[in-house]
Amino acid sequence: HACAALTADAVAAAWAAASPGPVNEAFAGPLTTIDLPPPPEIATELAVLSLGPLQPFTAGPARFWLICDGEQILECRVETGYAVRGLTTAMTATSWEAAAQLADQLDPLAPLAGRLAFVRALEALSGVSPASGTLMTRELALARERARNSLWWGTRCLRLLDQRPLAGQLAILAREVTMATLSWPSAILDWIAPGASSPADPMPPLAPLAQQLRAFIAHLRQDRWLKLRAVDIGSITHERLYAAGIGGFIMDAAMADQGDVRGRVLTQLAAAQVALEMPAPPSASPHSLANWHMPSGSGSGVAEGARGRLNVVVTGTGGIGPTEVAVTLPSAALVPLIPNLLRGQKVADAASILASLDLVMAEVGP
């Protein structure tokens, strides 16, 4: 040990002699240490789960990569674009009337909303304003389409939340609403054209179905399992939604301090009840021919669908069809929020959270 000490002292003396100058005073003080947390008792290995592209919680294909630490989601990556069909490009290669038929497929679950947004853009372009009775009939037909969409969506959500008895009750009500709305008229989309009047056929009243839905919502609000399963899961603040330009029932739920899965389900079903309670217009105008001759310029139209606002901007040069069509879909605006929404959630809740957003992936690009 003495030899080792002498050798160490000799090395230190040699190092000091070879040093070009005094030691920097900044390093002469005590060393700073960092307290590290204790290591976990069980170190887990990250797992990567792939949900999709075909799964039951979105309408249309989409893939969700979940990077998980145990049962907690650390990161989510979304792959979209599987259902892009290039409708806006196809609409610029055809006539105005054929483009309106293609607009029916912008949201396959809500063809009336897509057609109406496109036709409103054409009416803004041509300066045509329909009669007040036609405007009321359009709004009523659109509201009933929203109600039908909302009821079937609610059925899917309740099934994913293991509420199959309630999902079965809601499916029966959704089927009755579907039959009632599809019975008027048989070609409901044909009269939604620039300047065309509404058909003379009266719309059937749906007040009895609205009463059944009101009773169902009252029962759903008291359901203990739904409270335990869906409260405080997948919450989104209205500030985040406003910054992303998202409206519809998701914003309505957040504004009412019910921005979680349960709040979105109750808010959407309540909106469907209001739509079913809307009274029909007092009188209907006779059907008139549409005006498909458009001037040069551009116009925009908006239709409030079940998932939010569907916006269409049309540009033309006075020819037989549009030269440019731009579409903003509500589901496309929600996709960038999904990674932050799922981060920190449990893997078992991912399907319920995604289902509560009512995503339709048609025409949602990568």
C-alpha positions as CSV (number, residue, x, y, z in Angstrom):
1,H,0.0,0.0,0.0
2,A,2.9,2.4,0.8
3,C,4.3,1.8,-2.7
4,A,1.0,2.5,-4.2
5,A,0.7,5.7,-2.2
6,L,4.2,6.9,-3.2
7,T,3.4,6.1,-6.8
8,A,0.2,8.1,-6.7
9,D,1.9,11.0,-5.0
10,A,4.6,10.9,-7.6
11,V,2.1,10.9,-10.5
12,A,0.2,13.8,-8.9
13,A,3.4,15.8,-8.5
14,A,4.4,15.1,-12.1
15,W,1.0,16.2,-13.3
16,A,1.1,19.5,-11.3
17,A,4.6,20.2,-12.7
18,A,3.4,19.6,-16.3
19,S,0.3,21.8,-15.8
20,P,0.5,25.0,-17.9
21,G,-1.1,27.2,-15.2
22,P,-3.2,27.2,-12.0
23,V,-6.3,25.0,-11.9
24,N,-9.5,26.8,-12.9
25,E,-11.3,28.0,-9.8
26,A,-14.7,27.1,-11.3
27,F,-13.9,23.5,-10.9
28,A,-12.4,23.8,-7.4
29,G,-15.7,23.8,-5.5
30,P,-17.8,20.8,-4.4
31,L,-19.4,18.6,-7.1
32,T,-23.1,19.1,-7.9
33,T,-25.1,15.9,-7.9
34,I,-28.6,15.0,-9.3
35,D,-30.9,12.8,-7.3
36,L,-32.4,10.1,-9.5
37,P,-35.7,8.4,-8.8
38,P,-35.4,4.8,-7.5
39,P,-35.5,2.2,-10.3
40,P,-38.8,0.5,-10.9
41,E,-39.4,-2.8,-9.2
42,I,-40.4,-4.3,-12.6
43,A,-38.9,-2.9,-15.8
44,T,-41.5,-3.3,-18.6
45,E,-40.7,-3.5,-22.3
46,L,-42.6,-1.1,-24.6
47,A,-45.2,-2.8,-26.8
48,V,-46.6,-1.6,-30.1
49,L,-50.2,-2.3,-30.9
50,S,-51.8,-1.8,-34.3
51,L,-55.5,-1.0,-34.4
52,G,-56.8,-1.2,-37.9
53,P,-56.9,-0.4,-40.7
54,L,-60.3,-2.1,-40.4
55,Q,-61.9,-1.7,-36.9
56,P,-65.3,-1.0,-35.5
57,F,-64.8,2.4,-33.9
58,T,-64.4,4.5,-37.1
59,A,-66.5,4.6,-40.3
60,G,-63.9,3.8,-42.9
61,P,-60.4,2.4,-42.6
62,A,-57.7,4.0,-40.5
63,R,-54.7,2.6,-38.6
64,F,-53.7,3.6,-35.1
65,W,-50.3,2.6,-33.9
66,L,-50.2,2.6,-30.0
67,I,-46.9,2.6,-28.3
68,C,-47.6,1.3,-24.8
69,D,-45.8,0.9,-21.5
70,G,-47.9,-1.8,-19.9
71,E,-51.5,-0.7,-20.1
72,Q,-50.7,3.0,-20.6
73,I,-50.4,4.6,-24.0
74,L,-47.2,6.6,-24.4
75,E,-47.6,7.6,-28.0
76,C,-50.1,7.2,-30.8
77,R,-49.4,7.5,-34.6
78,V,-52.3,7.7,-37.0
79,E,-52.3,6.5,-40.6
80,T,-55.1,7.8,-42.8
81,G,-55.7,8.0,-46.5
82,Y,-57.0,4.5,-47.1
83,A,-60.4,5.8,-48.2
84,V,-59.2,8.7,-50.4
85,R,-61.0,8.5,-53.7
86,G,-60.0,11.8,-55.3
87,L,-63.6,13.1,-55.5
88,T,-62.6,16.7,-55.7
89,T,-60.4,16.0,-58.8
90,A,-63.2,13.9,-60.3
91,M,-65.7,16.8,-59.8
92,T,-63.5,19.1,-61.9
93,A,-63.7,16.7,-64.8
94,T,-67.4,16.6,-65.2
95,S,-70.5,18.7,-65.4
96,W,-72.1,20.8,-62.6
97,E,-75.0,18.3,-62.2
98,A,-72.7,15.3,-62.1
99,A,-70.4,17.0,-59.6
100,A,-73.4,17.5,-57.3
101,Q,-74.0,13.7,-57.4
102,L,-70.3,13.1,-56.6
103,A,-70.7,15.5,-53.6
104,D,-73.2,13.0,-52.1
105,Q,-70.1,10.8,-51.4
106,L,-68.0,13.3,-49.6
107,D,-69.5,11.9,-46.4
108,P,-71.0,8.5,-47.4
109,L,-73.1,8.5,-44.2
110,A,-74.5,11.9,-44.8
111,P,-75.1,12.3,-48.6
112,L,-77.6,15.1,-48.0
113,A,-75.1,17.2,-46.2
114,G,-72.5,16.9,-49.0
115,R,-75.0,17.7,-51.7
116,L,-76.4,20.6,-49.8
117,A,-73.0,22.2,-49.1
118,F,-72.1,21.9,-52.8
119,V,-75.4,23.3,-54.0
120,R,-75.2,26.2,-51.5
121,A,-71.7,27.0,-53.0
122,L,-73.3,27.0,-56.5
123,E,-76.1,29.3,-55.3
124,A,-73.5,31.7,-53.8
125,L,-71.7,31.6,-57.1
126,S,-74.7,32.4,-59.2
127,G,-76.4,34.7,-56.7
128,V,-79.6,32.5,-56.5
129,S,-81.6,32.4,-53.3
130,P,-84.3,29.7,-52.8
131,A,-87.7,30.5,-51.3
132,S,-88.1,30.6,-47.6
133,G,-90.2,27.4,-47.6
134,T,-87.4,25.6,-49.5
135,L,-84.8,26.8,-47.0
136,M,-86.9,25.5,-44.1
137,T,-87.5,22.1,-45.8
138,R,-83.7,21.8,-46.4
139,E,-82.9,22.5,-42.8
140,L,-85.5,20.0,-41.6
141,A,-84.3,17.3,-44.0
142,L,-80.6,17.9,-42.9
143,A,-81.6,17.8,-39.2
144,R,-83.3,14.5,-39.7
145,E,-80.2,13.1,-41.5
146,R,-78.1,14.3,-38.5
147,A,-80.5,12.5,-36.1
148,R,-80.3,9.3,-38.1
149,N,-76.5,9.4,-38.2
150,S,-76.3,10.2,-34.4
151,L,-78.6,7.3,-33.4
152,W,-76.6,4.7,-35.3
153,W,-73.3,6.2,-34.0
154,G,-74.7,6.1,-30.5
155,T,-75.5,2.4,-31.0
156,R,-72.0,1.7,-32.0
157,C,-70.5,3.6,-29.0
158,L,-72.7,1.8,-26.5
159,R,-71.7,-1.6,-27.8
160,L,-68.0,-0.7,-27.5
161,L,-68.8,0.5,-23.9
162,D,-70.3,-3.0,-23.1
163,Q,-73.8,-1.6,-22.9
164,R,-75.4,-4.1,-25.3
165,P,-79.0,-4.0,-23.8
166,L,-79.0,-0.2,-24.2
167,A,-77.4,-0.5,-27.6
168,G,-80.2,-2.8,-28.7
169,Q,-82.9,-0.4,-27.6
170,L,-81.2,2.5,-29.4
171,A,-80.8,0.4,-32.5
172,I,-84.5,-0.2,-32.6
173,L,-85.2,3.5,-32.4
174,A,-82.5,4.2,-35.0
175,R,-84.2,1.8,-37.4
176,E,-87.6,3.5,-37.0
177,V,-86.1,6.9,-37.6
178,T,-84.3,5.6,-40.7
179,M,-87.5,4.1,-42.1
180,A,-89.4,7.4,-41.5
181,T,-86.7,9.6,-43.0
182,L,-86.1,7.5,-46.1
183,S,-89.8,7.4,-46.8
184,W,-89.8,11.1,-47.7
185,P,-89.4,11.4,-50.6
186,S,-88.1,8.4,-52.4
187,A,-85.6,10.6,-54.3
188,I,-84.8,13.1,-51.6
189,L,-81.5,14.3,-53.2
190,D,-83.0,15.1,-56.6
191,W,-84.7,18.3,-55.4
192,I,-81.6,19.7,-53.7
193,A,-80.3,21.7,-56.7
194,P,-79.5,25.4,-57.3
195,G,-82.7,27.4,-57.3
196,A,-85.0,24.3,-57.1
197,S,-88.0,24.3,-54.8
198,S,-88.8,21.6,-52.3
199,P,-91.3,18.9,-53.2
200,A,-94.9,19.2,-52.4
201,D,-95.0,15.9,-50.4
202,P,-95.3,16.7,-46.7
203,M,-92.6,15.4,-44.4
204,P,-93.9,12.9,-41.8
205,P,-93.9,14.0,-38.2
206,L,-91.5,12.3,-35.9
207,A,-92.6,13.6,-32.5
208,P,-93.5,10.2,-31.1
209,L,-89.9,9.0,-31.9
210,A,-88.5,12.1,-30.2
211,Q,-90.5,11.2,-27.0
212,Q,-89.0,7.7,-27.0
213,L,-85.5,9.2,-27.5
214,R,-86.1,11.7,-24.6
215,A,-87.0,8.8,-22.3
216,F,-84.0,6.8,-23.4
217,I,-81.6,9.8,-22.8
218,A,-83.1,10.3,-19.3
219,H,-82.4,6.6,-18.5
220,L,-78.9,6.8,-19.9
221,R,-78.0,9.8,-17.7
222,Q,-78.8,7.7,-14.6
223,D,-76.9,4.7,-15.8
224,R,-74.2,3.9,-13.3
225,W,-72.1,1.7,-15.5
226,L,-71.8,4.5,-18.1
227,K,-70.7,6.9,-15.4
228,L,-68.0,4.6,-14.2
229,R,-66.9,3.5,-17.6
230,A,-66.9,6.8,-19.6
231,V,-66.5,9.8,-17.2
232,D,-63.2,11.7,-17.4
233,I,-62.0,9.5,-20.3
234,G,-60.8,11.2,-23.5
235,S,-61.5,14.7,-22.3
236,I,-60.9,17.6,-24.7
237,T,-61.1,21.3,-23.6
238,H,-63.0,23.8,-25.7
239,E,-59.8,25.9,-26.0
240,R,-58.1,23.1,-27.9
241,L,-61.1,22.5,-30.1
242,Y,-61.4,26.2,-30.9
243,A,-57.7,26.4,-31.8
244,A,-58.1,23.5,-34.2
245,G,-61.3,24.9,-35.8
246,I,-63.5,22.1,-34.6
247,G,-67.2,22.6,-33.9
248,G,-70.2,20.3,-33.9
249,F,-71.3,18.1,-31.0
250,I,-67.7,17.7,-29.7
251,M,-67.5,21.5,-29.1
252,D,-71.0,21.6,-27.6
253,A,-70.0,18.9,-25.1
254,A,-66.8,20.6,-24.2
255,M,-68.6,24.0,-23.7
256,A,-71.0,22.3,-21.3
257,D,-68.0,20.9,-19.3
258,Q,-68.8,17.4,-20.6
259,G,-65.8,17.0,-22.9
260,D,-65.3,13.3,-22.1
261,V,-66.7,10.2,-23.7
262,R,-70.0,10.2,-21.7
263,G,-70.5,13.9,-22.4
264,R,-70.1,13.5,-26.1
265,V,-72.6,10.5,-26.2
266,L,-75.3,12.4,-24.2
267,T,-74.7,15.7,-26.2
268,Q,-75.0,14.0,-29.6
269,L,-78.2,12.1,-28.6
270,A,-79.7,15.2,-27.2
271,A,-79.1,17.0,-30.4
272,A,-80.8,14.2,-32.3
273,Q,-83.8,14.6,-30.0
274,V,-84.0,18.3,-30.9
275,A,-83.8,17.5,-34.6
276,L,-86.7,15.0,-34.3
277,E,-88.8,17.5,-32.5
278,M,-88.5,20.1,-35.3
279,P,-91.9,20.9,-36.9
280,A,-92.4,20.5,-40.6
281,P,-92.8,23.7,-42.7
282,P,-96.4,24.9,-42.9
283,S,-96.6,24.5,-46.7
284,A,-94.4,23.2,-49.5
285,S,-93.6,24.9,-52.8
286,P,-94.2,23.0,-56.0
287,H,-91.1,21.5,-57.6
288,S,-89.3,23.7,-60.1
289,L,-86.4,23.0,-62.5
290,A,-82.8,23.6,-61.3
291,N,-80.5,26.2,-62.8
292,W,-77.1,24.5,-63.6
293,H,-75.7,27.4,-65.7
294,M,-73.0,28.9,-63.5
295,P,-71.1,32.2,-64.2
296,S,-67.4,32.7,-63.7
297,G,-66.2,33.1,-60.1
298,S,-66.2,31.2,-56.9
299,G,-68.6,30.5,-54.1
300,S,-68.6,28.6,-50.8
301,G,-71.3,26.6,-49.0
302,V,-71.6,25.0,-45.6
303,A,-73.9,22.3,-44.3
304,E,-74.1,21.2,-40.6
305,G,-73.8,17.5,-40.6
306,A,-73.8,15.1,-37.7
307,R,-70.0,15.4,-37.3
308,G,-69.8,19.1,-37.7
309,R,-69.5,21.6,-40.6
310,L,-68.8,20.4,-44.1
311,N,-67.5,23.2,-46.2
312,V,-67.3,23.3,-50.0
313,V,-65.6,26.0,-52.1
314,V,-66.3,25.9,-55.8
315,T,-64.5,27.8,-58.6
316,G,-65.6,28.0,-62.2
317,T,-64.9,29.9,-65.4
318,G,-68.4,29.8,-66.9
319,G,-68.0,26.4,-68.5
320,I,-70.0,23.3,-68.2
321,G,-68.4,22.3,-64.9
322,P,-66.2,23.5,-62.0
323,T,-62.5,24.1,-62.5
324,E,-61.6,23.7,-58.8
325,V,-63.3,22.2,-55.8
326,A,-62.0,22.4,-52.2
327,V,-63.6,20.5,-49.3
328,T,-63.1,20.8,-45.6
329,L,-64.3,17.7,-43.7
330,P,-64.9,17.7,-39.9
331,S,-63.2,14.4,-39.3
332,A,-60.0,15.6,-41.1
333,A,-59.6,18.4,-38.5
334,L,-59.9,15.9,-35.6
335,V,-57.2,13.6,-36.8
336,P,-54.2,15.8,-35.6
337,L,-55.7,15.9,-32.1
338,I,-55.8,12.1,-31.6
339,P,-52.1,11.6,-30.6
340,N,-52.4,14.1,-27.7
341,L,-55.9,12.8,-26.8
342,L,-54.7,9.2,-26.4
343,R,-51.4,9.9,-24.7
344,G,-51.6,8.8,-21.1
345,Q,-54.8,6.9,-21.5
346,K,-55.3,3.2,-20.9
347,V,-55.2,0.8,-23.8
348,A,-58.6,-0.5,-22.9
349,D,-60.1,2.9,-23.3
350,A,-58.7,3.7,-26.8
351,A,-61.5,2.2,-28.7
352,S,-64.2,4.0,-26.7
353,I,-62.4,7.3,-27.0
354,L,-62.0,7.0,-30.8
355,A,-65.6,5.9,-31.2
356,S,-66.9,8.9,-29.3
357,L,-65.3,11.2,-31.9
358,D,-67.6,9.9,-34.7
359,L,-64.8,9.7,-37.3
360,V,-65.7,9.1,-41.0
361,M,-62.5,8.5,-42.8
362,A,-63.8,8.9,-46.4
363,E,-61.6,11.5,-48.3
364,V,-59.5,12.1,-45.2
365,G,-56.0,12.2,-46.6
366,P,-52.7,11.3,-45.1
